[in-house]
Amino acid sequence: MVLRSLMVSAVWSVMALPSLALAAPMPNSIVVQDKAVVPVLKTEVIRRIAGQEPVRQVTATVLEMTNQGKDIVAREIELQDHQAQFSEKQLSIPVLQKGGVIVPTSKIQVDKTLKQDGQVISQSKQINAEGVEFKKGQEPIKRTLKLDQAQSPNSGAKLSHAVLTENGEVSKDVTVLSDAE
C-alpha cells in the first residue's frame, strides 16, 4: 500500500513538472532617452501598367539621434499604395522627442513549441505587456504591447505582428515577415 502511494505521488510529480510556470522579474522602470528624429531623404516612384492600378512606392530615410548625438541610427521606411499622383507633402522638420520613464505593470509571455515525431515543426511566442509612461509636464500615458510571433524552424521564416496602444488607442500596428538569413 505504501509503495503504491509512493508510485502515485511520483507519477503526479512527473506529470506536474511540465505545467510549472516560472515568472521572470520585471524591471522597476525603463528609462526612455530623449531622441531627435531627422528626416533626410524621401523618394517616390509611381509605376503604371496598362489595365492595372498605379502603384506608388515611397521610401524615406530617417536619422534617430540619442545620447546627445553620439548614437545615430538610420531607419528606412517603405510605404506602398495605389495613388496615381506624387505627394505634395514635403519632408517633416526635425523633431525632438522627450524621453520619460515607463513603469511596467504586467507582462504575460507564452512560448509554444509544436513537435511531431520528435521534430520541432513550429514555434510561437505571445507577449502581452502593460505599463505607464511618465513624462515631465504631461499626464501619465497607459501603454500596451501585444506581440505574436510564429517561426518555422525548417524554412527559418518568421512572422511577427505587434500592436502598440496609448491610452487604449492603437498607435502602431505592424506586421513583419522575415526570411531566413
N, C-alpha and C positions, 0 to 999 in steps of 0.2 A: 504494500500500500504506500509506504514512504517512497519507494523507488518510483512508483507510478506518479506521485505528486511532484517529485523532482523532475521527471521527464516532461510532465505537462508544463511546469514553470519554465523549463529550459526551452521548450518549443515556443511558448508565449514570448520569451525574451528575444529569441531569434526573429520571430515574426514582427515584433515591435521595433526592432532596430531600424529598418528602412523608413519607418514613419517618423523618426525623431527629427525635430526641426531645431536648428541652432540659429540664434539671432546674432548677426554681426552688429557691433555697436555703431551708432550713428555719430557723426561729429557734432560737437556742441553748436558750432556755427561755421558757415562758409563765407569767407570774405571775398567780395567781388570788387576787383580793382577798377579804377577809372579807366576809360578806354576812349581813344579818339578814332572815329571811323571816317576815312577819307576816300571818297570815290575817285578813281584815277582814270579809267577808260571805259567807254561804252561803245559797243559795236552792234549794229542792227543789219540783218540780212533778210530780204524777202525773196522767197522762191515761188515762182509762178509756173505752173504746168497746165497746159490746156485741158479743160474738163475737170480740174480739181481745185479745191480751195487753196488760196495762197497760204504759205507758211512763213511766219515771221519768227526769226530766232534772234534773241537779244543776249549778248554776252557782256558782262561787266566785271571789272576788276576793282576790288575794294581793299584798301590797306587798313588794318586794325593795329593801332599802336597802344601798347601798355607799358607799365614800368617807366613812365616819364620818357617815352620814345626809345627806350633801349631794346624793347622787344617789338618786332614788327612782323605781322602775319599777313600775307596776301591771300585773298579769297576770290575765287572765280565763281560768279553767279550766272547761271544759264536759265533762260526762260524761253518757252515756245508757245505761240498762239496762232490764230488764223486771221490776224489783222492784215489788211491789204495796204496800209499806209505806215510810214515811219512815225514814230512817236515824236511829238513836239516838245516833250518834257526833256529838259537838259539834265546834266549830272547834278546831283544834290550837292549842297555845300557841306564842307566837313562838319561833323557833329561830335561834341564831347559828351560821352555818356558817363554820368556819375556812377561810381561804384556804391556798394552798400554791403549789408550783412544779411545772409539768408540763414534763418534758424529752421533746421529740418524738424518736422513734427511727426512724420511717419514715412516708412518705406517698407513695401512688401515686394519681395523678389521670388519668383517661381522659376526654377530651372527644370526642364523636362528633357529626357533622353529616351528616344524610341529605338528599341533593339529588335532585330529579327534574326533568329538563329545565331545569336551571339555577336552580330554585326550591328554597329550603330547606323541607323538609316535616317535619323532626323534628330536635330537638337533645337530646342526653343527656349527663349527666356522672356519673361514678362516682368516688368518693373512698374509699380505704382508708387510714386513718391509725392509728398506734400511738404510745403514749408511756407514760412512767412518771411518776406523780404522787407528790410527796414532801410530807408534812405533818409539822409539828413534833410529836414524841411518838407517831407512828404508823408502821406498816410501809408500805413503798412499795406503790402500787397500780398495776397494769398496766391501762391504759385503751385501748380501741379504738373507732374510729368507722368505720362502713360507711354511706355515703350514696349513694343512687341518685336522680337527678333526670331527669325527662323533660319536655320542653316542646314544644308545637306552636305555631310562630310564627303560624299562621293564626288560631287561636282565642285564643291567649295563655294558655291554661290550663297550669298547671304541676303535676306530680305529684312529690312528694318522699317518700322513705322513708329513715329514719335508724335505725340500731341502734347503741346505745352499750353497751359491756360494761365491767365492772370485774372484773379477775382471772378472766376467762373466763365470768362470769355476766352475762346480759343485765340491764342496769339500766333502759334505756329502749328502747322500740320504737315509733316514731312515724311515721304516715303523714299527709301533708298534701296536700290538693287545693286549689289556689288558682286563682281565676278571674282573667281579665284585669281590670286596673284602669282 
